[in-house]
Amino acid sequence: MMGFFLLVAAGNDSTKATFCSGMRALMEDDEQRALLLADPALVPDAVEESLRMFPAFAHFRRTATCDTELHGQQIKAGEKVVMWYVSSNRDESRYQDPDRFDLRRKAEHQAFGAGGRHFCLGTALARLELKVMFEETLAPLASTETRQAIMRAESRPQALALLFMAPEFQRR
């Protein structure tokens, strides 16, 4: 029964977080927003770039099952190792300008486990949900423009007040 609930609820927060971060990236980058508005066929690219830049999970921890070496670092069986998605998805040796949201990148990413032992069962559903959310958000987004810098809230109680200082948008 627990497995059922895990499958039903697993993508709820993760898909929502990736979408919100992808929308923020589009709101902050007039060029990328205009590109997507001019060519809605780029929505799947917006989905993949959002998954690359804003993976739902920061990291995964695993336990080494055997002694090994990785880039000169000895790892003994039983030791804990961590894979940081943000690090692999923004690897400067793989991506040109990795911290830039770029709809034309066509990048591969690690967001769903990259076909390894752990591969997200909800991959197709997450991509579909993100695609629909981006498509449905495009129409109202076309008639808005950012009038001030977008402010971010920090994860500290004293920064909570920033949540109420949303950016203004002006209808064109």
Helices and strands as residue ranges (DSSP letters): H 2-28, H 30-38, G 40-42, H 43-53, E 59-63, E 68-70, E 73-75, E 80-84, H 85-89, H 123-141, E 144-146, G 157-164, E 169-171
